[in-house]
Amino acid sequence: MKSDATSVTHYLALLPDDRREAIVEVRGEILFNLPEGFVETMNWGMISYEVPLERYPSTYNGKPLMYAGLASQKRHMAVYLSGVYSDDARREAFLDAYKASGKKLDMGKSCVRFTKLEHLPVELIGETIASMSVDEFITAYEAGRN
């Protein structure tokens, strides 16, 4: 469910109350843990945490590299974790920590889906966000492109 909102504030205002509360809480955890150099924007129809083009313009599609995303979809909410997707060891560590949280995991390659905030280990999301610098993310991106 792609949003046409042009700002995070507008995106949040369009959400139903229960979804807004959950997204605001996860967003707060992401912002608190977001390493320096990533920026919060609206892109791809969701709240996006990216490497600005000024920092890294050599992307395959001319768009900023998305490190993470946060969205309210039709049937669920989702946190997109490109850092986990780009590195097998990070992915395994994330999966192990998620399992240890006791929460049920519903995940695609980088998308962690949840229907209620209590289904998501929010602290783990923050730790995962904090675990990779911009330089490490760019290195992982470049390794994947080669």
C-alpha positions in Angstrom: 0.0 0.0 0.0 2.1 2.8 -1.3 1.5 6.3 0.2 1.5 9.5 -1.8 2.4 11.5 1.4 5.2 13.9 0.8 6.4 14.2 4.4 6.6 11.9 7.4 4.2 14.1 9.3 1.7 13.8 6.5 2.2 10.1 6.2 1.6 9.6 10.0 -1.5 11.8 9.8 -3.0 9.6 7.2 -2.7 6.4 9.3 -5.5 5.0 11.5 -4.9 5.7 15.2 -3.8 2.2 16.1 -1.3 2.0 13.2 -0.1 5.6 13.9 0.7 4.7 17.5 2.7 1.6 16.4 4.5 3.3 13.6 5.4 6.3 15.8 6.9 4.1 18.4 9.0 2.1 16.0 10.0 5.3 14.2 11.2 6.7 17.6 13.3 3.6 18.2 14.8 3.9 14.7 15.6 7.6 15.0 17.1 7.1 18.4 19.5 4.4 17.0 20.0 5.7 13.5 23.8 6.1 12.8 25.1 9.5 11.7 24.9 10.0 8.0 21.6 8.3 7.3 18.6 10.6 6.8 14.9 10.1 7.3 12.8 10.9 4.2 9.6 9.9 2.4 10.6 7.6 -0.5 9.2 4.5 -2.1 5.8 5.4 -0.6 7.0 4.8 3.0 9.2 6.4 5.7 12.7 5.7 4.5 16.1 5.9 6.1 18.7 6.5 3.4 22.2 7.3 2.4 21.8 10.7 0.7 22.9 11.0 -2.9 25.3 13.7 -1.9 27.1 11.1 0.1 26.9 8.2 -2.4 25.6 9.1 -5.9 26.7 5.9 -7.6 23.5 3.9 -7.2 22.2 1.6 -9.9 19.0 3.5 -10.2 20.0 7.1 -9.3 18.0 6.9 -6.1 19.4 7.0 -2.6 20.4 3.7 -1.0 17.7 2.7 1.4 19.1 1.4 4.7 15.7 0.9 6.4 12.1 1.6 5.8 8.9 1.8 7.8 5.5 1.3 6.3 1.8 0.6 7.0 0.6 -1.9 4.4 -2.9 -3.2 3.7 -2.7 -6.2 6.0 0.3 -5.4 8.2 3.0 -2.9 9.1 6.6 -3.5 8.1 10.1 -2.6 8.9 12.5 -3.0 6.0 16.1 -3.8 7.0 18.4 -3.6 4.0 21.5 -4.0 6.3 20.2 -7.4 7.4 19.4 -8.4 3.8 22.8 -7.4 2.5 24.9 -9.5 4.9 24.4 -13.2 5.7 26.1 -13.1 9.1 24.0 -10.1 10.2 20.9 -11.9 8.9 21.7 -15.0 11.0 22.5 -12.9 14.1 19.2 -11.0 13.6 17.2 -14.2 13.2 18.8 -15.7 16.3 18.1 -12.6 18.4 14.5 -12.5 17.1 14.0 -16.1 18.0 15.4 -15.4 21.5 12.9 -12.6 21.9 10.1 -15.1 22.0 8.2 -13.2 19.3 6.9 -14.9 16.2 8.9 -13.8 13.1 7.1 -13.0 9.9 9.9 -12.0 7.5 10.7 -11.8 3.8 14.3 -11.1 2.7 14.4 -7.7 4.4 10.8 -7.1 5.4 9.8 -7.8 9.0 6.0 -7.8 9.1 3.9 -7.2 12.2 0.2 -6.6 12.9 0.5 -5.2 16.4 3.3 -3.5 18.2 3.5 -6.2 20.9 4.4 -8.7 18.1 7.6 -6.8 17.3 10.8 -6.8 19.4 11.2 -3.0 19.1 14.5 -3.0 21.0 16.0 -5.5 18.6 14.9 -3.3 15.7 16.8 -0.4 17.3 19.9 -2.5 17.9 19.8 -3.7 14.3 19.5 -0.1 13.0 22.5 0.9 15.2 24.7 -2.0 14.1 25.8 -0.7 10.7 27.5 2.6 9.8 27.0 4.4 6.6 30.4 3.3 5.4 29.7 -0.4 6.3 26.4 -0.2 4.5 28.0 1.3 1.4 30.7 -1.4 1.4 28.0 -4.1 1.7 26.1 -2.5 -1.2 29.2 -2.4 -3.4 30.1 -6.0 -2.6 26.6 -7.1 -3.6 26.8 -5.2 -6.8 30.1 -6.8 -7.8 
